[in-house]
Amino acid sequence: MRRPRTGTEPVTARSPLRLRLILASAALVVFAAATVRLAMGAHSAGPHDSPSATVLLVLAVVCGVLALAAILDLVVLRRRMRSQRTTGA
């Protein structure tokens, strides 16, 4: 159930889905590449290297989670764009 409109936005206001699609795609590429690079760096880090292998691995996991968030956003955006096309909104 939707709440009544209280703002001054137009009835036909839409989210800029194409821009979000471009940004999510770019984020996916950047974070996936960073995940791979940081994981490789963690694998080749020696015991006395700085940053340590643990730090690099934690950063790789963080970048991997952000890449997964970008994938999830892309899935949601595709679904919304498909529903807009079929409803004609």
Secondary structure, DSSP 4 states (H G I P E B T S, - for coil): -PPPP-S-S-TT----HHHHHHHHHHHHHHHHHHHHHHHHHHHH--TT-SS-HHHHHHHHHHHHHHHHHHHHHHHHHHHHHHHHHHHT-
